[in-house]
């Protein structure tokens, strides 16, 4: 993995680009907000490994499937 950095004062900040694989729905956005507020370490790990939107899309799909079963 090739990471580039930018200078910000005395610090080198990695240039992180979040790639969206497919649009996430309501439940995916709720999961993202939950991770951001209550599980910041896991959120950062998912962002840095470029798996955040993949994870949220899986949650969205699972929630939609459960809603179909309930209804």
C-alpha positions in Angstrom: 0.0 0.0 0.0 1.5 3.3 -1.1 0.7 6.1 1.3 1.4 9.8 0.5 1.7 12.5 3.2 1.2 16.2 3.4 3.0 18.6 5.7 0.8 20.4 8.3 3.0 22.5 10.4 5.5 20.1 12.0 3.4 17.0 11.3 3.1 14.7 8.4 -0.6 13.8 7.8 -1.5 10.8 5.5 -3.6 11.6 2.5 -6.5 9.3 3.1 -9.2 9.0 0.4 -12.4 7.2 1.4 -13.7 5.2 -1.5 -17.4 4.6 -1.7 -18.2 1.3 -3.2 -22.0 1.7 -3.4 -24.5 4.1 -1.8 -25.5 3.1 1.7 -29.0 3.5 3.0 -30.6 4.5 6.2 -29.3 1.6 8.3 -25.7 1.9 6.9 -25.7 5.6 7.8 -27.0 4.8 11.3 -24.2 2.3 11.8 -21.6 4.8 10.6 -22.9 7.4 13.0 -22.9 4.9 15.9 -19.3 3.8 15.1 -18.2 7.5 15.0 -19.7 8.4 18.3 -19.5 5.2 20.4 -16.7 3.1 18.9 -14.1 5.6 17.6 -11.2 3.1 17.6 -13.1 0.6 15.4 -14.3 3.5 13.2 -10.7 4.7 12.7 -9.5 1.1 11.9 -12.3 0.7 9.3 -11.5 4.1 7.7 -7.7 3.4 7.6 -8.2 -0.1 6.2 -10.6 1.4 3.6 -13.4 -1.0 4.7 -15.9 1.4 6.3 -18.3 1.6 3.4 -18.0 -2.1 2.8 -18.9 -2.7 6.4 -21.8 -0.2 6.3 -23.2 -1.8 3.1 -23.1 -5.3 4.8 -25.0 -3.8 7.8 -27.5 -2.2 5.4 -28.1 -5.5 3.6 -28.5 -7.5 6.8 -31.0 -4.9 8.2 -33.0 -4.9 5.0 -33.2 -8.7 5.0 -34.4 -8.7 8.6 -37.0 -6.1 7.9 -38.3 -8.2 5.0 -38.6 -11.2 7.3 -40.4 -9.2 10.0 -42.9 -7.6 7.5 
